[in-house]
Amino acid sequence: MTDKPTVEQIRADIEAGEGPHAVRLARQLAEACDVDTMLELSSAFADHAVFAPLVDIWRRHIAKCGLDERENAAFANALNGLAEEHLAERRETEAMGLLTEAIGIAPRLDYIRRNIASMLVHQGDYDAAFVELDTLLTKSPNDPQANLLLGIARYQSGDPALAVEPLEVANKAGSADAGMWLLKALCIDGVSDQSVGALQHLIESHPERAATLIEIELEEPGSPLQVFRDHPAVTKLLS
């Protein structure tokens, strides 16, 4: 008689680098386990960022046992983790499919919705991004990442003036990227007291990151930051 695998045994295999054996045991366990055990099993794989096998394990569990409401967040997190792996491999179509499935299962998980919004902004699908960002910001108006994405989307869709407010919110949270996008939005109409202040704040708050970002921008002939090419603060920073 073969003993039923345990989560502790599976976790030990993962930690020992015995991934294939852990996956085989997990598949066996997942097809006939209760909610608490499945959540512990999911955590064992998620803690080590082993998401591709975990999603397969979840699908086997769901096929045999169904998906309990208490399992929604853990399954959605596994889908999100695999989506991030696909994004790192530039497999955007597969990633978006997983994220869409995840948010459908667990619509309250803001980090998944932020990932969807980020992908939509990256793809230039601004109208769809605005829908996701509106949902996020209605719930959490000061969400730094959502405000940054909203600012970027407004800037890139041709509304730099409307980008300023959300970028200011994100910038106050200490994001160097938000500071750069804010500076770009303020520079569209040339040098002003406000844009100079944004430049100085960016350099003072994030000197190393600012140097990298500004140098990249100045390599782009059409960048609005060209108005600051000879500004003393910039020449000193890049010298």
C-alpha contacts under 8 A as a table, 3 or more apart, distances in Angstrom:
res1	aa1	res2	aa2	distance
4	K	29	L	7.11
5	P	9	Q	6.79
5	P	10	I	7.39
5	P	25	L	5.99
5	P	26	A	7.51
5	P	28	Q	7.51
5	P	29	L	6.08
6	T	9	Q	5.23
6	T	10	I	6.36
6	T	29	L	7.43
7	V	10	I	5.00
7	V	11	R	5.98
7	V	26	A	7.80
7	V	37	T	7.40
7	V	40	E	6.82
7	V	41	L	5.60
7	V	44	A	7.50
8	E	11	R	5.14
8	E	12	A	6.13
9	Q	12	A	5.14
9	Q	13	D	6.32
10	I	13	D	5.08
10	I	14	I	6.33
10	I	22	A	4.95
10	I	23	V	7.80
10	I	25	L	6.68
10	I	26	A	6.70
10	I	41	L	7.95
10	I	44	A	7.71
11	R	14	I	5.09
11	R	15	E	6.22
11	R	22	A	7.38
11	R	41	L	7.99
11	R	44	A	5.50
11	R	45	F	7.54
12	A	15	E	5.12
12	A	16	A	6.08
13	D	16	A	5.01
13	D	17	G	6.27
13	D	18	E	4.87
13	D	19	G	6.48
13	D	21	H	7.01
13	D	22	A	5.44
14	I	17	G	5.22
14	I	18	E	5.47
14	I	19	G	5.21
14	I	22	A	6.02
14	I	44	A	7.99
14	I	45	F	7.62
14	I	48	H	7.87
15	E	18	E	7.43
18	E	21	H	5.64
18	E	22	A	6.23
19	G	22	A	5.01
19	G	23	V	6.14
20	P	23	V	5.13
20	P	24	R	6.32
21	H	24	R	5.16
21	H	25	L	6.32
22	A	25	L	5.24
22	A	26	A	6.00
23	V	26	A	4.94
23	V	27	R	6.08
23	V	53	P	6.75
23	V	57	I	7.89
24	R	27	R	5.31
24	R	28	Q	6.46
25	L	28	Q	5.16
25	L	29	L	6.21
26	A	29	L	5.02
26	A	30	A	5.83
26	A	41	L	7.30
26	A	57	I	6.92
27	R	30	A	5.21
27	R	31	E	6.43
27	R	57	I	5.50
27	R	60	R	7.11
27	R	61	H	7.88
28	Q	31	E	5.77
28	Q	32	A	7.57
29	L	32	A	5.92
29	L	33	C	6.16
30	A	33	C	5.55
30	A	38	M	6.37
30	A	41	L	7.96
30	A	57	I	6.59
30	A	58	W	7.38
30	A	60	R	6.99
30	A	61	H	5.00
31	E	60	R	6.19
31	E	61	H	4.77
31	E	64	K	5.67
31	E	65	C	6.93
32	A	61	H	7.34
32	A	64	K	7.22
32	A	65	C	6.98
33	C	37	T	6.11
33	C	38	M	6.35
33	C	65	C	8.00
34	D	37	T	5.48
34	D	38	M	6.26
35	V	38	M	5.14
35	V	39	L	6.18
35	V	68	D	7.13
35	V	70	R	7.44
35	V	71	E	6.93
36	D	39	L	5.17
36	D	40	E	6.28
37	T	40	E	5.08
37	T	41	L	6.06
38	M	41	L	4.93
38	M	42	S	6.03
39	L	42	S	5.07
39	L	43	S	6.17
39	L	71	E	6.76
39	L	74	A	6.87
40	E	43	S	5.08
40	E	44	A	6.31
41	L	44	A	5.16
41	L	45	F	6.81
42	S	45	F	5.47
42	S	46	A	6.05
42	S	54	L	6.75
42	S	58	W	7.95
42	S	74	A	6.93
42	S	75	F	7.91
42	S	78	A	7.95
43	S	46	A	4.91
43	S	47	D	5.71
43	S	74	A	7.90
44	A	47	D	5.52
44	A	48	H	7.00
45	F	48	H	5.44
45	F	49	A	6.26
45	F	50	V	5.20
45	F	51	F	6.90
45	F	54	L	6.33
46	A	49	A	4.74
46	A	50	V	5.85
46	A	51	F	6.45
46	A	54	L	7.57
46	A	78	A	6.93
47	D	50	V	7.78
49	A	81	G	7.31
50	V	53	P	6.50
50	V	54	L	6.44
51	F	54	L	4.82
51	F	55	V	6.07
51	F	78	A	5.81
51	F	79	L	7.53
51	F	81	G	5.82
51	F	82	L	5.18
52	A	55	V	5.44
52	A	56	D	6.61
52	A	82	L	5.77
53	P	56	D	5.11
53	P	57	I	6.13
54	L	57	I	4.93
54	L	58	W	6.12
54	L	78	A	6.61
55	V	58	W	5.03
55	V	59	R	6.22
55	V	75	F	7.43
55	V	78	A	5.91
55	V	79	L	6.32
55	V	82	L	7.58
56	D	59	R	5.11
56	D	60	R	6.30
57	I	60	R	5.17
57	I	61	H	6.21
58	W	61	H	4.99
58	W	62	I	6.09
58	W	75	F	6.71
59	R	62	I	5.07
59	R	63	A	6.08
60	R	63	A	5.13
60	R	64	K	6.40
61	H	64	K	5.32
61	H	65	C	5.70
61	H	66	G	6.92
61	H	67	L	7.91
62	I	65	C	5.15
62	I	66	G	4.14
62	I	67	L	5.26
63	A	66	G	5.90
67	L	71	E	6.41
67	L	72	N	7.15
68	D	71	E	5.31
68	D	72	N	6.91
69	E	72	N	5.36
70	R	73	A	7.28
71	E	74	A	5.52
71	E	75	F	6.22
72	N	75	F	5.36
72	N	76	A	6.05
72	N	105	I	5.96
72	N	106	A	5.89
73	A	76	A	5.06
73	A	77	N	6.00
73	A	105	I	7.62
73	A	106	A	5.74
73	A	109	L	7.56
74	A	77	N	5.03
74	A	78	A	6.32
75	F	78	A	5.10
75	F	79	L	6.36
75	F	102	A	7.59
76	A	79	L	5.04
76	A	80	N	6.14
76	A	101	E	7.71
76	A	102	A	4.40
76	A	103	I	7.05
76	A	105	I	6.41
76	A	106	A	6.24
77	N	80	N	4.96
77	N	81	G	6.11
77	N	102	A	7.33
78	A	81	G	5.07
78	A	82	L	6.32
79	L	82	L	5.24
79	L	83	A	6.11
79	L	98	L	5.62
79	L	99	L	6.66
79	L	101	E	7.70
79	L	102	A	5.91
80	N	83	A	4.93
80	N	84	E	6.25
80	N	98	L	6.70
80	N	99	L	5.80
80	N	102	A	6.61
80	N	112	I	6.57
81	G	84	E	5.20
81	G	85	E	6.51
82	L	85	E	5.03
82	L	86	H	6.33
82	L	95	A	7.51
82	L	98	L	7.61
83	A	86	H	5.02
83	A	87	L	6.18
83	A	94	E	7.16
83	A	95	A	4.20
83	A	96	M	7.09
83	A	98	L	5.78
83	A	99	L	6.41
84	E	87	L	4.95
84	E	88	A	6.27
84	E	95	A	6.85
85	E	88	A	5.15
85	E	89	E	6.54
86	H	89	E	5.02
86	H	90	R	6.17
86	H	91	R	4.95
86	H	92	E	6.70
86	H	94	E	6.77
86	H	95	A	5.46
87	L	90	R	4.74
87	L	91	R	5.44
87	L	92	E	5.63
87	L	95	A	6.04
88	A	91	R	7.56
91	R	94	E	5.73
91	R	95	A	6.26
92	E	95	A	4.91
92	E	96	M	6.02
93	T	96	M	5.31
93	T	97	G	6.30
94	E	97	G	5.15
94	E	98	L	6.39
95	A	98	L	5.24
95	A	99	L	6.21
96	M	99	L	5.01
96	M	100	T	5.95
96	M	116	I	7.05
96	M	119	M	7.68
97	G	100	T	5.20
97	G	101	E	6.24
98	L	101	E	5.09
98	L	102	A	6.08
99	L	102	A	4.90
99	L	103	I	6.16
99	L	112	I	6.69
99	L	115	N	7.71
99	L	116	I	6.50
100	T	103	I	5.39
100	T	104	G	6.22
100	T	116	I	7.60
101	E	104	G	5.19
101	E	105	I	6.43
102	A	105	I	5.19
102	A	106	A	6.13
102	A	107	P	7.78
102	A	112	I	7.35
103	I	106	A	4.98
103	I	107	P	4.65
103	I	108	R	7.70
103	I	109	L	7.14
103	I	112	I	6.42
103	I	113	R	6.67
104	G	107	P	5.71
106	A	109	L	5.91
107	P	110	D	7.62
107	P	113	R	7.79
109	L	112	I	5.73
109	L	113	R	6.81
110	D	113	R	5.04
110	D	114	R	6.10
110	D	136	L	6.80
111	Y	114	R	5.02
111	Y	115	N	6.26
112	I	115	N	5.05
112	I	116	I	6.35
113	R	116	I	4.99
113	R	117	A	6.16
113	R	132	E	6.60
113	R	136	L	7.51
114	R	117	A	5.00
114	R	118	S	6.00
114	R	132	E	7.68
114	R	133	L	7.51
114	R	136	L	7.69
114	R	145	Q	7.58
114	R	146	A	6.61
115	N	118	S	5.03
115	N	119	M	6.25
116	I	119	M	5.20
116	I	120	L	6.23
116	I	129	A	7.80
116	I	132	E	7.61
117	A	120	L	5.05
117	A	121	V	6.17
117	A	128	A	7.86
117	A	129	A	4.91
117	A	130	F	7.79
117	A	132	E	5.84
117	A	133	L	6.50
117	A	149	L	7.43
118	S	121	V	5.20
118	S	122	H	6.16
118	S	129	A	7.59
118	S	149	L	6.58
119	M	122	H	4.99
119	M	123	Q	6.11
120	L	123	Q	5.04
120	L	124	G	6.12
120	L	125	D	5.07
120	L	126	Y	6.54
120	L	128	A	6.78
120	L	129	A	5.32
121	V	124	G	5.02
121	V	125	D	5.87
121	V	126	Y	5.74
121	V	129	A	6.00
121	V	149	L	7.23
121	V	152	I	7.69
121	V	153	A	5.91
122	H	125	D	7.72
125	D	128	A	5.74
125	D	129	A	6.28
126	Y	129	A	4.81
126	Y	130	F	6.01
126	Y	153	A	6.01
126	Y	157	S	7.00
127	D	130	F	5.17
127	D	131	V	6.62
128	A	131	V	5.26
128	A	132	E	6.68
129	A	132	E	5.26
129	A	133	L	6.09
129	A	153	A	7.66
130	F	133	L	5.02
130	F	134	D	5.88
130	F	150	L	7.07
130	F	153	A	7.81
131	V	134	D	5.21
131	V	135	T	6.48
132	E	135	T	5.23
132	E	136	L	6.45
133	L	136	L	4.98
133	L	137	L	5.98
133	L	146	A	6.12
133	L	149	L	7.78
133	L	150	L	6.65
134	D	137	L	5.17
134	D	138	T	5.85
135	T	138	T	5.34
135	T	139	K	6.55
136	L	139	K	5.37
136	L	140	S	6.06
136	L	141	P	7.59
136	L	143	D	7.79
136	L	146	A	6.81
137	L	140	S	4.74
137	L	141	P	4.34
137	L	142	N	7.14
137	L	143	D	6.72
137	L	146	A	6.81
137	L	147	N	7.63
138	T	141	P	5.88
140	S	143	D	5.49
142	N	147	N	7.15
142	N	169	V	6.67
142	N	170	A	7.81
143	D	146	A	5.43
143	D	147	N	6.12
143	D	170	A	7.61
144	P	147	N	5.18
144	P	148	L	6.10
144	P	169	V	6.58
144	P	170	A	4.39
144	P	171	N	7.82
144	P	173	A	6.30
145	Q	148	L	5.00
145	Q	149	L	6.19
145	Q	170	A	6.72
146	A	149	L	5.12
146	A	150	L	6.10
147	N	150	L	4.97
147	N	151	G	6.08
147	N	166	P	4.76
147	N	167	L	6.19
147	N	169	V	6.61
147	N	170	A	5.68
148	L	151	G	5.12
148	L	152	I	6.20
148	L	166	P	6.40
148	L	167	L	5.46
148	L	169	V	7.96
148	L	170	A	5.44
148	L	178	A	5.86
149	L	152	I	5.07
149	L	153	A	6.02
150	L	153	A	5.09
150	L	154	R	6.11
150	L	163	A	7.16
150	L	166	P	6.54
150	L	167	L	7.85
151	G	154	R	5.19
151	G	155	Y	6.04
151	G	160	P	8.00
151	G	162	L	7.55
151	G	163	A	4.21
151	G	164	V	6.68
151	G	165	E	7.62
151	G	166	P	5.39
151	G	167	L	5.23
151	G	181	W	7.69
152	I	155	Y	5.06
152	I	156	Q	5.98
152	I	163	A	6.83
152	I	167	L	7.96
152	I	181	W	6.96
153	A	156	Q	5.27
153	A	157	S	5.93
153	A	163	A	7.80
154	R	157	S	5.17
154	R	158	G	6.35
154	R	159	D	5.05
154	R	160	P	6.22
154	R	162	L	6.44
154	R	163	A	5.18
155	Y	158	G	5.43
155	Y	159	D	5.07
155	Y	160	P	4.30
155	Y	161	A	7.74
155	Y	162	L	7.56
155	Y	163	A	5.48
155	Y	185	A	6.84
156	Q	159	D	7.25
156	Q	160	P	7.61
159	D	162	L	5.43
159	D	163	A	6.39
160	P	163	A	4.86
160	P	164	V	6.70
160	P	185	A	5.03
160	P	186	L	7.71
160	P	188	I	7.51
161	A	164	V	5.68
161	A	185	A	6.67
161	A	186	L	7.63
162	L	165	E	6.56
163	A	166	P	6.03
163	A	167	L	6.19
163	A	182	L	7.61
163	A	185	A	6.79
164	V	167	L	5.17
164	V	168	E	6.04
164	V	182	L	5.97
164	V	185	A	6.36
164	V	186	L	7.23
165	E	168	E	5.17
165	E	169	V	6.58
166	P	169	V	5.09
166	P	170	A	6.36
167	L	170	A	5.03
167	L	171	N	5.88
167	L	178	A	5.67
167	L	179	G	7.34
167	L	181	W	7.02
167	L	182	L	5.47
168	E	171	N	4.92
168	E	172	K	6.17
168	E	178	A	7.56
168	E	179	G	7.76
168	E	182	L	6.72
169	V	172	K	5.35
169	V	173	A	6.83
170	A	173	A	5.29
170	A	174	G	7.10
170	A	175	S	6.35
170	A	178	A	5.74
170	A	179	G	7.95
171	N	174	G	5.34
171	N	175	S	5.25
171	N	176	A	7.09
171	N	177	D	7.99
171	N	178	A	5.00
171	N	179	G	5.22
171	N	182	L	7.66
172	K	175	S	7.42
174	G	205	S	7.92
175	S	178	A	5.15
175	S	179	G	6.32
176	A	179	G	4.92
176	A	180	M	6.31
176	A	202	L	6.75
176	A	205	S	7.89
176	A	206	H	6.34
176	A	209	R	6.96
176	A	210	A	7.16
177	D	180	M	5.13
177	D	181	W	6.28
178	A	181	W	5.15
178	A	182	L	5.95
179	G	182	L	5.08
179	G	183	L	6.11
179	G	198	A	7.05
179	G	201	H	7.97
179	G	202	L	5.77
180	M	183	L	5.02
180	M	184	K	6.24
180	M	202	L	7.15
180	M	210	A	7.70
180	M	213	L	7.25
180	M	214	I	7.94
181	W	184	K	5.04
181	W	185	A	6.18
182	L	185	A	5.12
182	L	186	L	6.19
182	L	198	A	7.30
183	L	186	L	5.14
183	L	187	C	6.11
183	L	195	S	5.94
183	L	198	A	5.71
183	L	199	L	6.31
183	L	225	L	7.82
184	K	187	C	5.11
184	K	188	I	6.58
184	K	223	S	7.86
184	K	224	P	5.90
184	K	225	L	6.27
185	A	188	I	5.70
186	L	189	D	6.98
186	L	190	G	7.67
186	L	192	S	7.93
186	L	194	Q	7.13
186	L	195	S	5.25
187	C	190	G	4.85
187	C	191	V	6.00
187	C	192	S	7.69
187	C	195	S	6.06
187	C	224	P	5.54
187	C	225	L	6.43
187	C	227	V	7.44
188	I	224	P	5.60
190	G	224	P	7.63
190	G	227	V	6.39
191	V	195	S	6.11
191	V	196	V	6.82
191	V	227	V	6.65
191	V	228	F	7.64
192	S	195	S	5.18
192	S	196	V	6.11
193	D	196	V	5.16
193	D	197	G	6.11
194	Q	197	G	5.10
194	Q	198	A	6.25
195	S	198	A	4.97
195	S	199	L	6.15
196	V	199	L	5.03
196	V	200	Q	6.22
197	G	200	Q	5.17
197	G	201	H	6.09
198	A	201	H	5.11
198	A	202	L	6.11
199	L	202	L	5.22
199	L	203	I	6.30
200	Q	203	I	5.20
200	Q	204	E	6.03
200	Q	233	A	7.37
201	H	204	E	5.16
201	H	205	S	5.86
202	L	205	S	5.30
202	L	206	H	5.78
202	L	207	P	7.21
202	L	210	A	6.25
203	I	206	H	5.45
203	I	207	P	4.66
203	I	210	A	5.56
203	I	211	A	7.59
203	I	237	L	7.83
204	E	207	P	5.80
206	H	209	R	5.41
206	H	210	A	5.57
207	P	210	A	5.06
207	P	211	A	6.13
207	P	237	L	7.67
208	E	211	A	5.22
208	E	212	T	6.56
209	R	212	T	5.21
209	R	213	L	6.18
210	A	213	L	5.11
210	A	214	I	5.84
211	A	214	I	5.33
211	A	215	E	5.97
211	A	237	L	6.29
211	A	238	L	6.27
212	T	215	E	5.27
212	T	216	I	6.28
213	L	216	I	5.22
213	L	217	E	6.27
214	I	217	E	5.03
214	I	218	L	6.12
214	I	225	L	7.69
215	E	218	L	5.20
215	E	219	E	6.48
215	E	238	L	7.51
216	I	219	E	5.32
216	I	220	E	7.08
217	E	220	E	5.39
217	E	223	S	6.00
217	E	225	L	6.56
217	E	226	Q	7.88
218	L	221	P	6.94
218	L	223	S	6.74
218	L	225	L	6.53
218	L	226	Q	5.96
218	L	229	R	6.96
220	E	223	S	5.40
221	P	226	Q	7.34
222	G	226	Q	7.59
223	S	226	Q	5.85
224	P	227	V	6.40
225	L	228	F	5.49
225	L	229	R	6.93
226	Q	229	R	5.06
227	V	230	D	7.66
228	F	231	H	4.94
228	F	234	V	6.94
229	R	234	V	6.68
229	R	235	T	7.36
230	D	234	V	6.82
230	D	235	T	6.23
231	H	234	V	5.35
231	H	235	T	6.26
232	P	235	T	5.19
232	P	236	K	6.00
233	A	236	K	5.27
233	A	237	L	6.09
234	V	237	L	5.01
234	V	238	L	6.14
235	T	238	L	5.28
235	T	239	S	5.85
236	K	239	S	5.22
